[in-house]
């Protein structure tokens, strides 16, 4: 096993910048997911290796998802007692995914993920009534927990981008929740999968604790601000945010995987 702590030093200015990036990411995450689009590149730009950036991102992401979860539980939008099975399956899935990703290549998932994220954005864009009101539930109990918790949790531990959107989509389409209620419940499962993934990264000794805790504070504040808007603005704010974040995330993922080909096709050297 590698060392539990790795040393990484940044200047105070960089640390302050990372704090505010995390604050914005926490705000976006609480509404539509996708905050990792900001935080992971920022951590790598600060000089972290990809492994350190992914591990530290899990730590700071816990701040946002836990903050939002506490807010929704305290406002009685989410009843934790009703989510016990979903939380358990999410934790099992996320730890399994985080364990597996250390031993296999995730290139296939990297190639198909932009299509999945584009699909989410189009789904919410082309179905304006989706999530407007509660609907009849399609899955209950263990089957729902396995799909929404286990499968999405596994994906979050294994790869991660857009996991919050996948959780919310599961609650809208399978549990029949309205969009604001789905977003609130998605945060609880997102917090669970973040914690599960973080535990596995801790064992690898790649977490940069000092930087991660500073960003966690930013995430906590940003998520609290965004969570209030979820309940006050609801669908009118969440739907366009999901569509926009899905489009931006898809573009970035496509560029990361096929940037050279895209530039060549556009005639840009």
C-alpha positions as CSV (number, residue, x, y, z in Angstrom):
1,X,0.0,0.0,0.0
2,X,1.2,3.5,-0.9
3,X,1.7,6.2,1.7
4,X,-1.5,7.5,3.3
5,X,-0.5,11.1,2.7
6,X,1.2,12.7,-0.3
7,X,2.9,16.1,0.0
8,X,1.7,18.9,-2.4
9,X,2.3,22.6,-1.9
10,X,0.5,25.5,-3.6
11,X,0.7,29.2,-3.2
12,X,-1.9,31.1,-1.1
13,X,-3.2,32.7,-4.3
14,X,-3.7,29.4,-6.0
15,X,-5.4,28.1,-2.9
16,X,-7.8,31.0,-2.8
17,X,-8.6,30.5,-6.5
18,X,-9.3,26.8,-5.9
19,X,-11.7,27.8,-3.1
20,X,-13.8,30.0,-5.3
21,X,-13.7,27.5,-8.2
22,X,-15.1,24.9,-5.7
23,X,-17.7,27.4,-4.5
24,X,-19.0,27.9,-8.1
25,X,-18.8,24.1,-8.7
26,X,-20.8,23.4,-5.6
27,X,-23.5,25.8,-6.7
28,X,-23.7,24.2,-10.1
29,X,-23.6,20.7,-8.7
30,X,-26.5,21.3,-6.3
31,X,-28.7,22.3,-9.3
32,X,-27.6,20.1,-12.2
33,X,-24.4,18.2,-11.5
34,X,-21.3,18.6,-13.5
35,X,-19.2,20.6,-11.1
36,X,-16.2,18.3,-11.7
37,X,-15.9,20.0,-15.1
38,X,-14.4,22.9,-13.2
39,X,-12.7,21.3,-10.3
40,X,-10.7,18.5,-11.9
41,X,-9.1,20.7,-14.6
42,X,-8.4,23.3,-11.9
43,X,-6.6,20.7,-9.7
44,X,-4.5,19.5,-12.6
45,X,-3.7,23.1,-13.6
46,X,-2.5,23.6,-10.0
47,X,0.1,20.9,-10.6
48,X,-1.6,17.7,-9.4
49,X,-1.2,14.4,-11.2
50,X,-4.4,12.9,-12.7
51,X,-4.6,10.4,-9.8
52,X,-4.2,13.1,-7.2
53,X,-6.7,15.4,-8.9
54,X,-9.4,12.6,-9.0
55,X,-8.8,11.6,-5.4
56,X,-8.8,15.2,-4.1
57,X,-11.8,16.0,-6.2
58,X,-13.8,13.2,-4.4
59,X,-12.8,14.8,-1.0
60,X,-13.9,18.3,-2.0
61,X,-17.0,17.0,-3.7
62,X,-18.1,15.5,-0.4
63,X,-18.4,19.1,1.0
64,X,-21.0,20.1,-1.6
65,X,-23.1,16.9,-1.7
66,X,-23.2,16.6,2.1
67,X,-24.1,20.2,2.5
68,X,-26.9,19.9,0.1
69,X,-28.1,16.7,1.6
70,X,-28.2,18.1,5.1
71,X,-30.2,21.1,3.8
72,X,-32.8,18.9,2.1
73,X,-33.1,16.6,5.1
74,X,-33.5,19.5,7.5
75,X,-36.2,21.0,5.2
76,X,-37.9,17.6,5.3
77,X,-37.8,17.2,1.5
78,X,-35.8,13.9,2.0
79,X,-36.6,11.3,4.6
80,X,-33.4,9.4,5.3
81,X,-35.4,6.4,6.7
82,X,-37.1,5.9,3.4
83,X,-33.7,6.0,1.6
84,X,-31.8,3.4,3.7
85,X,-31.8,0.7,1.0
86,X,-31.0,3.2,-1.8
87,X,-28.0,4.5,0.3
88,X,-26.8,1.0,1.0
89,X,-26.8,0.0,-2.6
90,X,-25.2,3.3,-3.7
91,X,-22.4,2.8,-1.2
92,X,-21.8,-0.8,-2.3
93,X,-21.9,0.3,-6.0
94,X,-19.5,3.2,-5.6
95,X,-16.9,1.3,-3.6
96,X,-17.0,-1.5,-6.1
97,X,-16.6,0.9,-9.0
98,X,-13.7,2.8,-7.3
99,X,-12.0,-0.6,-6.6
100,X,-12.5,-1.8,-10.2
101,X,-11.3,1.4,-11.9
102,X,-7.8,0.9,-10.3
103,X,-7.4,-2.4,-12.2
104,X,-9.1,-1.9,-15.6
105,X,-9.1,0.7,-18.4
106,X,-12.1,3.0,-18.6
107,X,-11.5,4.0,-22.2
108,X,-14.7,2.4,-23.5
109,X,-16.8,4.3,-21.0
110,X,-15.0,7.5,-21.9
111,X,-16.0,7.0,-25.5
112,X,-19.7,6.4,-25.0
113,X,-20.2,8.9,-22.1
114,X,-20.6,12.0,-24.2
115,X,-23.5,10.3,-26.0
116,X,-25.2,9.4,-22.7
117,X,-24.8,13.0,-21.4
118,X,-26.2,14.4,-24.7
119,X,-29.1,12.1,-24.3
120,X,-29.9,13.4,-20.8
121,X,-29.8,17.0,-22.0
122,X,-32.1,16.3,-25.0
123,X,-34.4,14.2,-22.8
124,X,-35.1,17.2,-20.5
125,X,-35.1,19.7,-23.4
126,X,-37.6,17.8,-25.6
127,X,-39.9,16.8,-22.7
128,X,-40.9,20.1,-21.1
129,X,-43.5,18.5,-18.8
130,X,-41.1,15.9,-17.4
131,X,-40.7,16.3,-13.7
132,X,-43.3,19.1,-13.5
133,X,-45.4,17.1,-11.0
134,X,-45.1,13.8,-9.2
135,X,-46.2,10.8,-11.3
136,X,-46.9,7.1,-10.8
137,X,-43.9,5.2,-9.5
138,X,-42.5,2.5,-11.8
139,X,-40.0,0.8,-9.6
140,X,-40.1,0.2,-5.8
141,X,-37.8,-1.2,-3.1
142,X,-34.8,-3.3,-4.1
143,X,-35.2,-3.1,-7.9
144,X,-35.1,0.7,-7.7
145,X,-32.2,0.6,-5.3
146,X,-30.2,-1.6,-7.6
147,X,-30.7,0.6,-10.6
148,X,-30.7,4.1,-9.1
149,X,-28.3,3.3,-6.3
150,X,-26.2,0.3,-7.2
151,X,-25.7,1.0,-10.9
152,X,-25.3,4.8,-10.8
153,X,-23.2,4.5,-7.7
154,X,-20.9,2.0,-9.5
155,X,-20.6,4.4,-12.4
156,X,-19.8,7.3,-10.0
157,X,-17.1,5.3,-8.3
158,X,-15.7,4.0,-11.6
159,X,-15.8,7.2,-13.6
160,X,-18.0,9.9,-12.2
161,X,-18.9,12.8,-14.6
162,X,-22.7,13.6,-14.7
163,X,-23.5,11.1,-11.9
164,X,-25.7,13.7,-10.2
165,X,-27.7,14.0,-13.4
166,X,-28.1,10.2,-13.7
167,X,-29.3,10.0,-10.1
168,X,-31.9,12.8,-10.7
169,X,-33.0,11.2,-14.0
170,X,-33.6,7.9,-12.1
171,X,-35.8,9.6,-9.5
172,X,-37.8,11.4,-12.2
173,X,-38.4,8.5,-14.6
174,X,-38.5,5.5,-12.2
175,X,-39.7,6.9,-8.9
176,X,-42.0,9.5,-10.4
177,X,-40.7,12.4,-8.4
178,X,-41.0,16.0,-9.6
179,X,-37.7,17.6,-10.7
180,X,-37.0,19.6,-7.5
181,X,-37.7,16.5,-5.3
182,X,-35.6,14.3,-7.6
183,X,-32.7,16.8,-7.4
184,X,-32.9,16.8,-3.6
185,X,-32.9,13.0,-3.4
186,X,-30.1,12.8,-5.9
187,X,-27.8,14.8,-3.6
188,X,-28.2,12.2,-0.8
189,X,-27.1,9.4,-3.1
190,X,-24.4,11.5,-4.7
191,X,-23.0,12.2,-1.2
192,X,-23.0,8.5,-0.5
193,X,-21.1,7.6,-3.6
194,X,-18.7,10.4,-3.1
195,X,-17.9,9.1,0.4
196,X,-17.6,5.5,-0.9
197,X,-15.2,6.5,-3.7
198,X,-13.2,8.7,-1.3
199,X,-12.6,5.8,1.1
200,X,-11.0,3.7,-1.7
201,X,-8.9,6.7,-2.9
202,X,-7.7,7.2,0.7
203,X,-6.3,3.7,0.7
204,X,-4.3,4.6,-2.4
205,X,-2.8,7.6,-0.6
206,X,-3.5,10.0,-3.4
207,X,-5.7,12.5,-1.6
208,X,-4.1,15.9,-1.1
209,X,-5.8,16.8,2.2
210,X,-5.0,20.4,2.8
211,X,-6.1,21.5,-0.6
212,X,-9.1,19.2,-0.6
213,X,-10.3,20.6,2.7
214,X,-10.0,24.2,1.5
215,X,-12.0,23.4,-1.6
216,X,-14.5,21.4,0.5
217,X,-15.3,24.6,2.4
218,X,-16.0,26.3,-0.9
219,X,-18.2,23.4,-2.1
220,X,-20.1,23.5,1.2
221,X,-21.0,27.2,0.8
222,X,-21.8,27.0,-2.9
223,X,-24.0,23.9,-2.5
224,X,-25.9,25.6,0.3
225,X,-26.7,28.6,-1.9
226,X,-27.7,26.3,-4.8
227,X,-29.9,24.1,-2.6
228,X,-32.0,27.1,-1.6
229,X,-32.7,27.9,-5.2
230,X,-33.7,24.3,-5.9
231,X,-36.6,24.7,-3.5
232,X,-37.5,28.3,-4.3
233,X,-37.1,28.2,-8.1
234,X,-37.6,24.5,-8.8
235,X,-38.1,23.2,-12.3
236,X,-37.9,26.7,-13.9
237,X,-34.2,26.8,-12.9
238,X,-33.1,23.1,-12.7
239,X,-34.3,22.1,-16.2
240,X,-32.3,24.8,-18.2
241,X,-29.3,24.2,-15.9
242,X,-29.4,20.4,-16.7
243,X,-29.6,21.1,-20.4
244,X,-26.8,23.7,-20.4
245,X,-24.5,21.6,-18.2
246,X,-25.2,18.5,-20.3
247,X,-24.2,20.4,-23.5
248,X,-21.0,21.8,-22.0
249,X,-20.0,18.5,-20.4
250,X,-20.6,16.6,-23.7
251,X,-18.5,19.1,-25.6
252,X,-15.7,18.9,-23.1
253,X,-15.8,15.1,-23.0
254,X,-15.8,14.9,-26.8
255,X,-12.9,17.3,-27.0
256,X,-10.9,15.3,-24.4
257,X,-11.4,12.1,-26.3
258,X,-11.2,13.4,-29.9
259,X,-9.7,16.9,-29.7
260,X,-7.0,16.4,-32.3
261,X,-9.5,14.9,-34.8
262,X,-12.0,17.7,-34.2
263,X,-9.4,20.4,-34.7
264,X,-8.1,18.6,-37.9
265,X,-11.7,18.4,-39.2
266,X,-12.2,22.1,-38.6
267,X,-8.9,22.8,-40.4
268,X,-7.2,24.2,-37.2
269,X,-3.6,23.1,-36.7
